[in-house]
Amino acid sequence: MSNAVFYHAGCPVCLGAEQMLINALDQNKYTLESVHLGTQPNRIDAAEAAGVISVPALVLEDQVFHINFGAALADLKA
């Protein structure tokens, strides 16, 4: 089974995207981990290393999918 990581900042757009992913992602193929960077700032470096520029974003099979522009990672570091 492959991992999928959804990075977000907890805003309404992010939470809506998270719910859509939970409903749409084939749970027999992917384990979805949701990472709230506002409450888990220690994960920002990992998100950045994976190629995430802004949230909400999904990292799936080493590919980054930026879903919408909610917040830049640089803004979350401050």
ROLUMVO-330434 format. One record per residue (C-alpha): residue in three letters; x negated, y, z negated. Coordinates in nm, 4 decimals. Example, Ala and Ser with C-alpha at 12.3 -4.5 7.8 and 13.67 -1.06 7.14 Angstrom:
<lofis>
> r px py pz
> ALA -1.2300 -0.4500 -0.7800
> SER -1.3670 -0.1060 -0.7140
</lofis>
This chain:
<lofis>
> r px py pz
> MET 0.0000 0.0000 0.0000
> SER -0.1276 0.3498 0.0860
> ASN -0.1185 0.6534 -0.1375
> ALA 0.0497 0.9803 -0.0536
> VAL -0.0167 1.2888 -0.2638
> PHE 0.2228 1.5825 -0.2689
> TYR 0.0631 1.9009 -0.4046
> HIS 0.2908 2.1822 -0.5167
> ALA 0.3262 2.4778 -0.7524
> GLY 0.6735 2.4119 -0.8888
> CYS 0.8626 2.6763 -0.6906
> PRO 1.2123 2.6002 -0.5555
> VAL 1.0761 2.5416 -0.2019
> CYS 0.8213 2.2953 -0.3392
> LEU 1.0755 2.1104 -0.5496
> GLY 1.3124 2.0823 -0.2530
> ALA 1.0327 1.9458 -0.0353
> GLU 0.9371 1.7011 -0.3102
> GLN 1.2914 1.5663 -0.3287
> MET 1.3079 1.5280 0.0501
> LEU 0.9791 1.3346 0.0466
> ILE 1.0976 1.1069 -0.2323
> ASN 1.4073 1.0251 -0.0280
> ALA 1.2334 0.9942 0.3098
> LEU 0.9020 0.8204 0.2403
> ASP 0.9052 0.4429 0.2770
> GLN 0.8257 0.3298 -0.0756
> ASN 0.7262 -0.0131 0.0562
> LYS 0.4390 0.1501 0.2464
> TYR 0.3386 0.4455 0.0275
> THR 0.3004 0.5264 -0.3371
> LEU 0.3890 0.8941 -0.3771
> GLU 0.2086 1.0959 -0.6414
> SER 0.3402 1.4443 -0.7110
> VAL 0.0832 1.6915 -0.8424
> HIS 0.2070 2.0213 -0.9892
> LEU -0.1015 2.2407 -0.9606
> GLY 0.0461 2.4983 -1.1978
> THR 0.0451 2.2471 -1.4819
> GLN -0.2515 2.0437 -1.3538
> PRO -0.5063 2.3077 -1.2453
> ASN -0.7830 2.0499 -1.2892
> ARG -0.6537 1.8891 -0.9658
> ILE -0.7045 2.2028 -0.7501
> ASP -1.0590 2.0994 -0.6527
> ALA -0.9344 1.7576 -0.5341
> ALA -0.6586 1.9231 -0.3308
> GLU -0.9096 2.1598 -0.1747
> ALA -1.1491 1.8730 -0.0975
> ALA -0.8647 1.6894 0.0764
> GLY -0.8099 1.9921 0.3023
> VAL -0.5123 2.1542 0.1321
> ILE -0.5046 2.5300 0.1943
> SER -0.1609 2.6121 0.0586
> VAL 0.1252 2.4405 -0.1174
> PRO 0.3533 2.2616 -0.0731
> ALA 0.1385 2.0114 0.1126
> LEU 0.1372 1.6368 0.1614
> VAL -0.1840 1.4368 0.1996
> LEU -0.1062 1.1128 0.3776
> GLU -0.3716 0.8772 0.5138
> ASP -0.6395 1.1495 0.4906
> GLN -0.4251 1.3943 0.6883
> VAL -0.2896 1.7154 0.5375
> PHE 0.0593 1.8290 0.6236
> HIS 0.1320 2.1845 0.5129
> ILE 0.5090 2.1884 0.4758
> ASN 0.5707 2.5570 0.4139
> PHE 0.3673 2.8445 0.2820
> GLY 0.4535 2.8823 -0.0843
> ALA 0.1194 2.9752 -0.2385
> ALA -0.2437 2.9714 -0.1341
> LEU -0.4766 2.7528 -0.3383
> ALA -0.6863 3.0626 -0.4036
> ASP -0.3851 3.2209 -0.5775
> LEU -0.3507 2.9171 -0.8034
> LYS -0.7151 2.9425 -0.9129
> ALA -0.6679 3.2898 -1.0609
</lofis>
